[in-house]
Amino acid sequence: MARFQDQVVIITGAASGIGRATALAFAAEGARVIVADVAAEGGQETVALIRQENGEAMFIACDVAQPEQLEQLVTQTVQLYGKLDVAINNAGVGGLFARTADVTAKEYHRVVSINMSGVFFGMQYQIRQMLRQGGGRIVNVASLAGLRGLPNSSVYTATKHAVVGLTKASAVEYARKNIRINAVCPVFTRSPLFDQLFELDPSYEERLKRNIPMGRYGQPADVAQAILWLCDPHNTFVTGMALPIDGGMMAV
């Protein structure tokens, strides 16, 4: 039997990149996948890709910056399938590439509302459902910027540090409630969000790659497989981890 046969999985930001790769990976392992995103067209494309491989998926529109939509996402999922086994809080934005003194209040609040508040409120509603049903697993997608500083991205860096902190604190709170909560911290991973950075400064592509011991960028599938490992039903003793997926950068 597949690892996640008939388990119900919510993935935010699943219209592209890491979210899409994770949705495809869970579906290939038998999960019923809720594809959540603000981008309806991309979300429906993810669903179509899953169904082409005889997987099961549904699209639910969700803006993670709106807590009421995160609550409705969990409610609709439970109405459809009766439970929530796994939640992947992946939706996020990079923010403008600027020094701290040059970040506007509008940009600050935009990045915080998606990257930090979106994870916090997402976890609130997910945990409440998991407490009712007796357990579950959550993985938050942070970043290597949640473990070290990323110049010219102070707000993004702060939100990803916050995601790691939320993960660790919540993991301890619910460790005895059969709810495991972990985070992944990818280094630069090829995705639409990452490609936007290279459009702003094409010279960055080779400069950043030189800092990765493996000499390449991550692929969405690299992150997806790590997420599946953290959520594996047989992986019962790992919680509160912030797992670097970085080609060796944190080892230097």
C-alpha positions in Angstrom: 0.0 0.0 0.0 1.2 3.5 -0.8 2.5 5.5 2.2 -0.3 8.0 2.3 -3.2 5.9 0.9 -6.5 7.7 1.5 -4.9 10.3 3.8 -6.1 13.9 3.4 -3.5 16.6 2.8 -3.9 20.3 2.5 -1.1 22.2 0.7 -1.1 26.0 0.4 0.7 27.7 -2.4 0.2 24.6 -4.5 -0.3 26.3 -7.9 3.4 26.1 -8.8 7.0 25.4 -7.5 7.5 23.6 -4.3 3.8 23.4 -3.6 2.9 21.8 -6.9 5.8 19.3 -6.6 4.6 18.4 -3.1 1.0 18.0 -4.2 2.1 15.6 -7.0 4.3 13.6 -4.7 1.6 13.1 -2.1 -0.9 12.2 -4.8 1.5 9.6 -6.2 1.6 8.1 -2.8 -2.2 7.7 -2.6 -3.2 10.9 -0.7 -6.3 12.9 -1.3 -4.8 16.4 -2.0 -6.4 19.7 -1.4 -4.7 22.2 -3.6 -5.0 25.7 -2.1 -3.8 28.9 -3.7 -4.8 32.4 -4.7 -3.9 31.6 -8.3 -6.9 29.7 -9.5 -5.5 28.8 -13.0 -2.3 27.4 -11.6 -4.1 25.5 -8.9 -6.5 23.9 -11.4 -3.4 22.9 -13.5 -2.0 21.2 -10.5 -5.3 19.3 -10.0 -5.3 18.3 -13.6 -1.7 17.0 -13.5 -2.7 14.9 -10.5 -5.8 13.5 -12.1 -3.9 12.7 -15.3 -2.0 10.2 -13.1 -5.3 8.9 -11.6 -4.7 10.7 -8.4 -7.4 12.5 -6.3 -7.3 16.3 -5.9 -9.5 19.3 -5.3 -8.8 23.0 -5.7 -9.9 25.4 -3.0 -9.2 29.1 -3.5 -7.4 30.5 -0.4 -5.6 33.8 0.3 -3.5 32.9 3.4 -3.3 36.6 4.3 -7.0 36.3 5.3 -7.5 34.2 8.4 -11.1 33.6 7.7 -10.2 31.9 4.4 -7.7 29.6 6.2 -10.5 28.6 8.6 -12.8 28.0 5.7 -10.1 25.9 4.0 -10.0 23.5 6.9 -13.8 23.5 7.2 -14.3 22.7 3.6 -11.7 19.9 3.7 -13.3 18.2 6.6 -16.7 18.6 5.0 -15.4 16.8 1.9 -13.3 14.1 3.5 -14.2 14.0 7.2 -10.6 14.6 8.5 -7.3 16.3 8.0 -4.2 14.1 8.3 -1.5 16.4 6.9 -1.1 20.2 6.4 1.7 21.8 4.4 1.9 25.6 5.0 3.9 26.5 1.9 2.4 29.7 0.5 4.8 32.6 0.7 6.3 35.6 -1.1 9.9 36.9 -1.4 9.2 40.6 -1.0 11.1 43.4 -2.6 14.9 43.2 -2.8 15.9 46.2 -0.6 17.9 47.2 2.4 16.1 47.5 5.8 16.0 51.3 5.7 14.3 51.3 2.3 11.4 48.9 3.0 8.0 50.6 3.0 5.4 49.9 5.7 3.1 48.6 3.0 5.7 46.1 1.8 6.5 45.1 5.4 2.9 44.3 6.2 2.3 42.5 2.9 5.2 40.1 3.5 4.4 39.5 7.2 0.7 38.9 6.5 1.5 36.1 4.0 4.7 34.5 5.3 4.2 34.7 9.0 0.5 35.4 9.8 -0.5 33.0 7.1 1.5 30.2 8.8 0.3 31.1 12.3 -3.4 31.2 11.5 -3.1 28.2 9.2 -1.6 26.2 12.0 -4.3 27.4 14.5 -7.2 26.0 12.4 -5.2 22.9 11.4 -4.2 22.1 15.0 -7.8 22.5 16.3 -9.0 20.0 13.8 -6.2 17.6 14.6 -6.9 17.8 18.3 -10.5 16.9 17.6 -9.6 13.8 15.6 -6.7 12.7 17.7 -3.6 13.7 15.7 -1.9 14.8 12.5 1.2 16.2 10.9 2.2 19.7 9.9 5.1 20.9 7.9 5.9 24.6 7.4 8.0 25.7 4.5 10.5 28.2 5.9 13.8 28.9 4.2 17.6 28.8 4.8 16.9 32.5 5.6 15.1 31.2 8.6 18.4 29.9 9.9 20.8 32.7 8.8 20.7 36.3 7.6 19.9 37.1 3.9 21.0 40.6 3.1 18.6 43.0 1.3 15.7 40.8 2.4 15.4 41.6 6.1 11.6 41.3 6.2 11.6 38.0 4.4 14.4 36.8 6.7 12.5 37.9 9.8 9.3 36.1 8.7 11.2 32.9 7.9 12.9 33.0 11.3 9.4 33.4 12.7 8.2 30.3 10.9 11.0 28.3 12.5 10.1 29.7 15.9 6.4 29.0 15.4 7.2 25.5 14.4 9.4 24.7 17.4 7.1 26.3 20.0 4.0 24.6 18.6 5.8 21.2 18.3 6.6 21.3 22.0 3.0 22.3 22.9 1.4 19.4 21.0 4.1 16.8 21.3 1.9 14.7 23.6 -1.2 15.1 21.5 0.0 13.0 18.6 0.6 16.1 16.4 4.0 16.4 14.9 5.1 19.8 13.6 8.3 20.3 11.6 9.7 22.8 9.1 11.9 22.6 6.0 14.4 25.3 5.2 15.3 25.1 1.5 18.2 27.0 0.0 17.6 28.7 -3.3 15.2 26.5 -5.2 14.1 26.8 -8.8 10.6 28.1 -8.7 8.7 31.1 -10.2 9.4 33.0 -6.9 13.1 32.4 -7.2 13.2 33.2 -10.9 11.8 36.6 -10.1 15.0 37.3 -8.2 17.2 36.6 -11.2 15.0 38.9 -13.3 15.8 41.7 -10.9 19.6 41.0 -11.1 20.7 38.3 -13.6 24.3 38.3 -12.2 22.9 36.7 -9.0 22.3 33.3 -10.6 26.0 32.3 -10.9 27.1 34.3 -7.8 24.6 32.5 -5.5 25.3 29.1 -7.0 29.0 29.4 -6.0 28.0 29.4 -2.4 26.3 25.9 -2.6 28.8 23.1 -2.0 26.9 20.8 -4.3 27.2 23.4 -7.1 23.6 23.5 -8.1 20.3 24.9 -7.0 17.6 22.9 -5.3 14.7 21.5 -7.3 11.1 21.6 -6.1 11.1 17.7 -6.0 14.1 17.8 -3.6 12.0 19.7 -1.1 8.9 17.7 -1.8 10.6 14.4 -0.9 11.9 15.9 2.4 8.4 17.0 3.3 7.0 13.5 2.6 9.7 12.0 4.8 8.7 14.3 7.7 5.1 13.3 7.2 5.6 9.6 6.8 3.2 7.7 9.1 6.1 5.5 10.2 8.3 8.5 11.1 6.8 8.9 14.5 9.6 10.5 16.7 10.6 13.6 14.7 9.0 16.9 15.7 10.2 20.4 16.2 12.9 20.0 13.4 13.9 22.8 11.1 15.5 20.7 8.3 18.0 22.4 6.0 17.7 21.4 2.3 20.7 23.3 1.2 23.2 21.3 -0.8 25.6 21.5 2.2 25.5 25.3 2.8 24.9 25.1 6.5 27.8 22.6 6.9 30.3 25.3 5.7 
